[in-house]
Protein backbone atom coordinates (compact mmCIF):
# COMPACT_ATOMS: atom_id res chain seq x y z
CA UNK A 1 0.00 0.00 0.00
CA UNK A 2 1.58 3.23 -1.19
CA UNK A 3 0.36 6.35 0.61
CA UNK A 4 1.99 8.66 -1.93
CA UNK A 5 -0.12 7.53 -4.90
CA UNK A 6 -3.80 8.22 -5.49
CA UNK A 7 -5.73 4.98 -4.95
CA UNK A 8 -8.37 4.83 -7.70
CA UNK A 9 -9.79 1.48 -6.59
CA UNK A 10 -11.53 2.83 -3.50
CA UNK A 11 -15.29 2.41 -3.14
CA UNK A 12 -15.82 4.01 0.31
CA UNK A 13 -14.77 7.17 2.09
CA UNK A 14 -13.54 5.33 5.19
CA UNK A 15 -9.91 4.80 4.24
CA UNK A 16 -9.21 8.39 3.09
CA UNK A 17 -10.97 9.84 6.15
CA UNK A 18 -8.89 7.67 8.48
CA UNK A 19 -5.73 8.78 6.65
CA UNK A 20 -6.71 12.44 7.03
CA UNK A 21 -7.27 12.00 10.77
CA UNK A 22 -3.99 10.10 11.32
CA UNK A 23 -1.86 12.50 9.26
CA UNK A 24 -3.47 15.53 10.92
CA UNK A 25 -2.62 14.08 14.32
CA UNK A 26 0.98 13.38 13.25
CA UNK A 27 1.31 16.95 11.94
CA UNK A 28 -0.10 18.37 15.19
CA UNK A 29 2.32 16.29 17.25
CA UNK A 30 5.19 17.59 15.11
CA UNK A 31 4.01 21.20 15.50
CA UNK A 32 3.50 21.00 19.28
CA UNK A 33 6.53 18.78 19.94
CA UNK A 34 8.08 21.21 22.46
CA UNK A 35 5.00 20.98 24.66
CA UNK A 36 5.01 17.17 24.49
CA UNK A 37 8.73 16.45 24.66
CA UNK A 38 11.33 18.42 26.60
CA UNK A 39 14.52 18.54 24.53
CA UNK A 40 17.42 20.30 26.24
CA UNK A 41 20.19 19.79 23.69
CA UNK A 42 20.46 22.57 21.08
CA UNK A 43 21.80 20.30 18.35
CA UNK A 44 19.13 17.70 18.95
CA UNK A 45 16.47 20.44 19.05
CA UNK A 46 17.60 21.76 15.61
CA UNK A 47 17.57 18.23 14.19
CA UNK A 48 14.08 17.54 15.61
CA UNK A 49 12.81 20.93 14.32
CA UNK A 50 14.04 20.23 10.78
CA UNK A 51 12.59 16.73 10.93
CA UNK A 52 9.27 18.15 12.20
CA UNK A 53 9.06 20.65 9.32
CA UNK A 54 9.71 17.88 6.79
CA UNK A 55 7.16 15.65 8.54
CA UNK A 56 4.53 18.43 8.49
CA UNK A 57 5.08 19.06 4.77
CA UNK A 58 4.79 15.34 4.12
CA UNK A 59 1.59 15.10 6.17
CA UNK A 60 0.05 18.03 4.28
CA UNK A 61 0.89 16.29 1.00
CA UNK A 62 -0.64 13.03 2.21
CA UNK A 63 -3.77 14.84 3.40
CA UNK A 64 -3.99 16.42 -0.05
CA UNK A 65 -3.85 12.94 -1.63
CA UNK A 66 -6.54 11.70 0.77
CA UNK A 67 -8.83 14.59 -0.16
CA UNK A 68 -8.25 13.74 -3.84
CA UNK A 69 -9.24 10.14 -3.06
CA UNK A 70 -12.47 11.37 -1.47
CA UNK A 71 -13.23 13.45 -4.55
CA UNK A 72 -12.46 10.45 -6.77
CA UNK A 73 -14.77 8.17 -4.77
CA UNK A 74 -17.51 10.82 -5.05
CA UNK A 75 -17.04 11.04 -8.83
CA UNK A 76 -17.14 7.25 -9.21
CA UNK A 77 -20.29 6.99 -7.11
CA UNK A 78 -21.97 9.79 -9.07
CA UNK A 79 -21.07 8.09 -12.34
CA UNK A 80 -22.46 4.77 -11.08
CA UNK A 81 -25.73 6.47 -10.10
CA UNK A 82 -26.00 8.10 -13.52
CA UNK A 83 -25.34 4.79 -15.25
CA UNK A 84 -28.00 3.13 -13.08
CA UNK A 85 -30.50 5.86 -13.97
CA UNK A 86 -29.72 5.43 -17.65
CA UNK A 87 -30.23 1.65 -17.40
CA UNK A 88 -33.60 2.19 -15.70
CA UNK A 89 -34.92 4.46 -18.48
CA UNK A 90 -34.33 1.92 -21.29
CA UNK A 91 -31.75 3.81 -23.29
CA UNK A 92 -29.47 2.48 -25.96
CA UNK A 93 -25.88 3.60 -26.19
CA UNK A 94 -24.59 4.77 -29.57
CA UNK A 95 -21.21 6.09 -30.51
CA UNK A 96 -21.06 9.77 -31.33
CA UNK A 97 -20.00 8.98 -34.92
CA UNK A 98 -22.99 6.65 -35.45
CA UNK A 99 -25.39 9.43 -34.50
CA UNK A 100 -23.53 11.90 -36.72
CA UNK A 101 -23.81 9.49 -39.66
CA UNK A 102 -27.54 9.01 -39.05
CA UNK A 103 -28.18 12.74 -38.96
CA UNK A 104 -26.00 13.45 -41.97
CA UNK A 105 -27.48 10.67 -44.16
CA UNK A 106 -31.15 11.35 -43.36
CA UNK A 107 -32.90 14.45 -44.60
CA UNK A 108 -35.53 14.31 -41.86
CA UNK A 109 -34.82 12.61 -38.55
CA UNK A 110 -35.53 13.28 -34.87
CA UNK A 111 -33.50 11.59 -32.15
CA UNK A 112 -34.31 11.92 -28.46
CA UNK A 113 -31.08 11.89 -26.48
CA UNK A 114 -30.62 11.58 -22.73
CA UNK A 115 -27.84 13.88 -21.51
CA UNK A 116 -27.17 15.55 -18.18
CA UNK A 117 -30.46 14.23 -16.73
CA UNK A 118 -32.57 15.79 -19.44
CA UNK A 119 -34.10 14.77 -22.74
CA UNK A 120 -32.74 16.63 -25.77
CA UNK A 121 -34.15 16.47 -29.29
CA UNK A 122 -31.57 16.45 -32.05
CA UNK A 123 -31.75 15.77 -35.75
CA UNK A 124 -32.19 17.26 -39.18
CA UNK A 125 -35.07 18.72 -41.12
CA UNK A 126 -35.51 19.62 -44.78
CA UNK A 127 -38.05 21.16 -47.08
CA UNK A 128 -39.50 18.93 -49.75
CA UNK A 129 -40.53 19.72 -53.31
CA UNK A 130 -43.31 17.31 -54.23
CA UNK A 131 -43.20 17.99 -57.95
CA UNK A 132 -39.45 17.32 -58.21
CA UNK A 133 -39.34 14.72 -55.43
CA UNK A 134 -36.30 16.48 -53.91
CA UNK A 135 -35.33 17.56 -50.39
CA UNK A 136 -33.67 20.97 -50.00
CA UNK A 137 -32.67 23.56 -47.34
CA UNK A 138 -31.44 20.94 -44.90
CA UNK A 139 -30.92 22.20 -41.37
CA UNK A 140 -29.77 20.53 -38.19
CA UNK A 141 -31.29 21.14 -34.78
CA UNK A 142 -30.70 20.65 -31.08
CA UNK A 143 -33.92 21.37 -29.19
CA UNK A 144 -35.02 24.83 -30.43
CA UNK A 145 -31.63 25.84 -31.86
CA UNK A 146 -31.09 25.43 -35.59
CA UNK A 147 -27.81 25.13 -37.50
CA UNK A 148 -27.27 25.61 -41.22
CA UNK A 149 -23.95 23.78 -41.40
CA UNK A 150 -23.13 20.28 -40.25
CA UNK A 151 -19.88 21.52 -38.67
CA UNK A 152 -21.74 23.92 -36.35
CA UNK A 153 -24.16 21.18 -35.40
CA UNK A 154 -21.27 18.78 -34.77
CA UNK A 155 -19.39 21.20 -32.54
CA UNK A 156 -22.52 21.96 -30.51
CA UNK A 157 -23.67 18.34 -30.19
CA UNK A 158 -20.30 17.10 -28.93
CA UNK A 159 -21.08 18.93 -25.67
CA UNK A 160 -23.87 16.43 -25.04
CA UNK A 161 -21.73 13.33 -25.53
CA UNK A 162 -20.20 11.36 -22.67
CA UNK A 163 -16.83 9.78 -23.44
CA UNK A 164 -17.68 9.55 -27.14
CA UNK A 165 -21.08 7.99 -26.46
CA UNK A 166 -24.61 9.30 -26.85
CA UNK A 167 -27.53 7.75 -24.99
CA UNK A 168 -30.56 7.48 -27.30
CA UNK A 169 -34.12 7.07 -26.06
CA UNK A 170 -35.82 7.02 -29.45
CA UNK A 171 -35.22 7.59 -33.16
CA UNK A 172 -38.24 9.06 -34.98
CA UNK A 173 -40.36 8.19 -31.90
CA UNK A 174 -39.39 4.53 -32.09
CA UNK A 175 -37.98 3.44 -28.68
CA UNK A 176 -34.50 1.95 -28.74
Phi, psi and omega in degrees: 000118182256116181288339187271002181237139178295124179271109183268004181263004183288145177243343181235166179273351189302307184299311179296324180293318178298318178298319179298316180296313182296314182289331174293318179294319178297317180296320179294321177297319179293323180289317183260033183298326182291334177278336182269314182245141177256103181255122184263334182282131181293319181294315178295323179295320177295315179300313180295323179295315178296316178299321180294321178296314179298318180296320179295317178299316178297318179295320177298318178297317180291326175294319177301316178296320180296320177296319177298323177294322177296316179297319179296316179298319178299314179299317180296316179296318179297318179295320178296322178294317179296319178296319178297319178296320179296319179294327180288334185272354182066068182242143178255139182269128176238152173285154181302320181294325177298316179294319179298318178297317179301313183292321182289322184281333183261135179285326179226118178204145175230126181238127175267121185245140175259117180212134178052046178059031175215157179265130182236134177264126177232164176154202179223153176220151181218158170273158184228133176259110184294323183290326180262350181057048185225139172271145178209170181055051180290133176229156179247151182219151170228112188052242183267353182274138183241146183229131180283322183255150179294326181296319177296315179300315180301311183294331178280321183289331182299338178293337182264001179271155179237108180054043177077010180241150174233134183262113188257131176268318180204154174238120184051046179062019174257115182301147181259000000 
